[in-house]
């Protein structure tokens, strides 16, 4: 098949129109209270064989490869934008949900599919493995706009970032027939190896990458986001090269990079968010194209509804309760975590693996998973804020940190920080002199609306101000910590006792 410049022009035009439509759909979905992923899926279905354009797309192997690439980008963005300080208190529960919880969910759904739907054990276990992981894109996008305490968001984000790895292995070994040869212990050993090895490779790449980025002054600020994303994908490729989990590696590496003191950190996160949105749009539209609406009948819908009922009201709550053994939480917290097990692209992408391997019944499996994701995303996604309020786990005003952007000053060992004072920050009303920054650090400029001020000690800071702070590189961490402390506690921050005393306090 040839591909000339005229076809490229048409491809660019269609791609630009679809992407712009999907971007506008984000606003529509926000107003309507619907997850945007459903609109992306419907765009794909509309463009596919069931719509007026009838674009043919039935290459399951290509969908499988592109789906894994998009998931890697989404996980990288999730790691880069996740605050480790918020995740750390709940990391044990998150890891438990991604491992023990997945095992419980797979078993429960498989038994239910075999007994209630009459599926053979191979397809039943495949269905359980495909449906069990939560979706990182859905979790990262939805939970960050719901005002939840850190113990809940940390656990759910850790789970969604790590639970892809074991399910990918399980679906893969079953689809290829390797599960029968390896046995239960062999499959379990493979999963443990891939998770541990992938995580270690992610740690090495993340730590080494952060060390490198702090010492290399690149000639353009636009190169920093590209370098950081490349480092994250280096972890993915290195892990895949030794048959470890690339998903675990890229998430861990991105988590370390995103929480390191790197130049142009805010710009890097913004770039990652933009690329992740593009990956989500392309992924969901592609999966919608892959669907054949003519295959979906009443039987498929009933099977999808039954599977979703078992997953949502039996498997998910039971897996959460069992996983909570490693880290106790209140009943209300566990109930919300059970309801917040959001499914999205991940189950549909996993359903392309048996399709690509030619497993008998894989078409029916894909259709069941597709319908289930659509129906139960409509059920759980829009209701999360109401459920959080009903369970009384929502918070009216979760504290927000400062947005701090850093750029290296090459001629001296110093960094230039751009600090934005958020509307909820208690730095509002604080005088510049009351910041008591570490020795050598100072506020050089205050940008307020269209006015640029050279501050004095008595200059009062306001929400919405942008501060330009110069700090010696060795004091940068202490300077950022001090700014965040004042942002959380105001001018009385020195009595909070949360951080060690700074020089000059």
Secondary structure as GFF3:
##gff-version 3
##sequence-region A 1 505
A	DSSP	alpha_helix	5	32	.	.	.	ID=ss1
A	DSSP	alpha_helix	36	47	.	.	.	ID=ss2
A	DSSP	alpha_helix	60	80	.	.	.	ID=ss3
A	DSSP	alpha_helix	84	88	.	.	.	ID=ss4
A	DSSP	alpha_helix	91	96	.	.	.	ID=ss5
A	DSSP	pi_helix	97	101	.	.	.	ID=ss6
A	DSSP	alpha_helix	102	116	.	.	.	ID=ss7
A	DSSP	alpha_helix	121	132	.	.	.	ID=ss8
A	DSSP	alpha_helix	136	143	.	.	.	ID=ss9
A	DSSP	alpha_helix	150	175	.	.	.	ID=ss10
A	DSSP	alpha_helix	178	215	.	.	.	ID=ss11
A	DSSP	alpha_helix	222	241	.	.	.	ID=ss12
A	DSSP	alpha_helix	246	258	.	.	.	ID=ss13
A	DSSP	alpha_helix	265	290	.	.	.	ID=ss14
A	DSSP	three_ten_helix	293	295	.	.	.	ID=ss15
A	DSSP	alpha_helix	298	310	.	.	.	ID=ss16
A	DSSP	pi_helix	311	315	.	.	.	ID=ss17
A	DSSP	alpha_helix	316	323	.	.	.	ID=ss18
A	DSSP	three_ten_helix	324	326	.	.	.	ID=ss19
A	DSSP	alpha_helix	331	339	.	.	.	ID=ss20
A	DSSP	alpha_helix	345	357	.	.	.	ID=ss21
A	DSSP	alpha_helix	362	380	.	.	.	ID=ss22
A	DSSP	alpha_helix	384	390	.	.	.	ID=ss23
A	DSSP	beta_strand	403	409	.	.	.	ID=ss24
A	DSSP	beta_strand	414	420	.	.	.	ID=ss25
A	DSSP	three_ten_helix	432	435	.	.	.	ID=ss26
A	DSSP	beta_strand	442	448	.	.	.	ID=ss27
A	DSSP	beta_strand	451	453	.	.	.	ID=ss28
A	DSSP	beta_strand	466	472	.	.	.	ID=ss29
A	DSSP	three_ten_helix	473	475	.	.	.	ID=ss30
A	DSSP	alpha_helix	476	489	.	.	.	ID=ss31
A	DSSP	three_ten_helix	490	495	.	.	.	ID=ss32
###
